[in-house]
Amino acid sequence: MKKIIIALSLLLAVIVSGMLILCKEQSYSATDLLKNANFQVENATITLHRIDTDKEDIFSEMKITKETQQELIQSFQQATFKKTAIKTIDYDYRMTISLNTSYPMFIDSKNKILVLLNTNESFELIKDHAFFSLLEKATEDSQN
């Protein structure tokens, strides 16, 4: 009887440890992050502001083409995210994805972290599907 109790205790410990490891490594899709998001809407847009804390008006809107907006939306939709406890304040962009509703977020492009303003949750992009290279391209295009 004593051996059975020890074996069951060990088995329970292994199962709980496995569940904790799986929960920590959980990845999320864009639709997991953006609750009730419908990426199939006709007029999906992105509004992008560059953040410069050295200026009086720290947000400067970037003009990006419809084509670049759609590329960013598709890239974001295909990306994979991981929840992170890192709370950065070194944001480069404020982006709003407008689908069936608006989804505002801050983006730290150096650390590949975004903070959803609706929920104040932080996520790291682990598979970005060229999202940050498109974001850099949009920045360059808006300066020209």
C-alpha positions as CSV (number, residue, x, y, z in Angstrom):
1,M,0.0,0.0,0.0
2,K,2.8,2.4,0.9
3,K,4.5,1.7,-2.5
4,I,1.2,2.5,-4.4
5,I,0.9,5.9,-2.5
6,I,4.5,6.8,-3.3
7,A,4.1,5.7,-7.0
8,L,0.8,7.8,-7.3
9,S,2.5,10.8,-5.7
10,L,5.4,10.6,-8.1
11,L,3.1,10.2,-11.1
12,L,1.0,13.1,-10.0
13,A,4.2,15.3,-9.6
14,V,5.3,14.3,-13.1
15,I,1.9,15.1,-14.6
16,V,1.7,18.5,-12.9
17,S,5.3,19.4,-13.9
18,G,4.4,18.5,-17.5
19,M,1.3,20.6,-17.5
20,L,3.2,23.6,-16.1
21,I,5.9,23.3,-18.8
22,L,3.2,23.1,-21.5
23,C,1.4,26.1,-20.2
24,K,4.6,28.2,-20.0
25,E,5.5,27.5,-23.6
26,Q,2.0,28.2,-25.0
27,S,2.0,30.2,-28.2
28,Y,-0.8,32.4,-29.5
29,S,-2.1,33.4,-32.9
30,A,-3.3,36.8,-33.9
31,T,-6.9,35.9,-33.4
32,D,-6.1,34.7,-29.9
33,L,-4.6,38.1,-29.1
34,L,-7.2,40.2,-30.8
35,K,-10.5,38.9,-29.3
36,N,-13.3,38.5,-31.9
37,A,-11.0,39.8,-34.7
38,N,-12.3,39.3,-38.2
39,F,-9.3,39.6,-40.6
40,Q,-11.7,39.0,-43.6
41,V,-13.3,42.4,-43.4
42,E,-13.3,44.5,-46.6
43,N,-11.7,47.7,-45.3
44,A,-9.0,46.5,-42.9
45,T,-6.5,49.3,-42.2
46,I,-3.5,50.1,-40.0
47,T,-2.8,53.5,-38.4
48,L,0.8,53.8,-37.4
49,H,2.4,56.5,-35.2
50,R,6.1,56.8,-34.7
51,I,7.0,57.6,-31.0
52,D,9.7,60.1,-30.3
53,T,9.9,61.2,-26.7
54,D,12.3,64.0,-27.5
55,K,9.5,66.0,-29.2
56,E,6.6,67.9,-27.6
57,D,4.1,65.9,-29.6
58,I,5.6,62.4,-29.1
59,F,3.3,60.7,-31.7
60,S,3.8,61.5,-35.3
61,E,1.5,59.7,-37.8
62,M,3.2,57.8,-40.5
63,K,1.6,57.8,-44.0
64,I,1.7,54.3,-45.3
65,T,0.2,52.9,-48.5
66,K,-2.9,50.7,-48.6
67,E,-0.6,48.0,-50.1
68,T,1.8,48.2,-47.2
69,Q,-1.1,48.2,-44.7
70,Q,-2.5,45.0,-46.2
71,E,1.0,43.4,-46.1
72,L,1.4,44.3,-42.4
73,I,-2.1,43.0,-41.6
74,Q,-1.4,39.7,-43.4
75,S,2.0,39.3,-41.7
76,F,0.5,40.1,-38.3
77,Q,-2.3,37.6,-38.9
78,Q,0.2,34.8,-39.7
79,A,2.5,35.7,-36.8
80,T,2.9,33.6,-33.6
81,F,3.2,35.2,-30.2
82,K,4.3,34.2,-26.7
83,K,3.0,35.9,-23.6
84,T,5.8,37.7,-21.7
85,A,6.1,39.3,-18.3
86,I,8.5,41.9,-19.7
87,K,7.0,45.3,-19.4
88,T,8.9,47.6,-21.6
89,I,8.5,51.3,-21.9
90,D,10.8,51.7,-24.9
91,Y,8.1,51.8,-27.5
92,D,8.9,52.7,-31.1
93,Y,5.3,52.7,-32.5
94,R,1.7,53.0,-31.6
95,M,-0.3,50.9,-34.1
96,T,-4.0,50.4,-34.4
97,I,-5.3,47.6,-36.5
98,S,-8.9,48.4,-37.6
99,L,-10.8,45.3,-38.6
100,N,-14.4,44.7,-37.3
101,T,-13.2,46.9,-34.4
102,S,-10.0,48.7,-33.4
103,Y,-7.1,47.0,-31.8
104,P,-4.5,49.6,-30.5
105,M,-1.1,48.5,-29.3
106,F,2.4,49.8,-28.5
107,I,5.3,48.1,-30.3
108,D,8.9,47.8,-29.1
109,S,10.6,46.7,-32.4
110,K,14.0,46.1,-30.8
111,N,12.7,43.5,-28.4
112,K,9.9,42.4,-30.7
113,I,7.3,43.0,-28.0
114,L,3.8,44.4,-28.3
115,V,1.5,45.6,-25.6
116,L,-2.2,45.4,-26.3
117,L,-3.8,48.6,-24.9
118,N,-7.3,47.0,-24.5
119,T,-5.9,44.3,-22.1
120,N,-2.5,45.7,-21.1
121,E,-1.0,42.3,-21.9
122,S,2.5,41.9,-23.3
123,F,3.4,39.5,-26.1
124,E,6.7,38.6,-27.9
125,L,6.6,37.8,-31.5
126,I,8.3,34.5,-31.9
127,K,7.5,33.9,-35.6
128,D,6.9,37.3,-37.1
129,H,6.5,36.4,-40.8
130,A,8.5,39.5,-41.9
131,F,6.3,41.8,-39.8
132,F,9.2,43.9,-38.5
133,S,10.9,44.2,-41.9
134,L,7.6,45.4,-43.3
135,L,7.3,47.8,-40.4
136,E,10.8,49.1,-41.1
137,K,9.9,49.5,-44.8
138,A,6.8,51.4,-43.9
139,T,8.9,53.7,-41.7
140,E,11.3,54.4,-44.6
141,D,8.5,54.9,-47.1
142,S,6.8,57.4,-44.8
143,Q,9.9,59.5,-44.6
144,N,10.3,59.8,-48.4
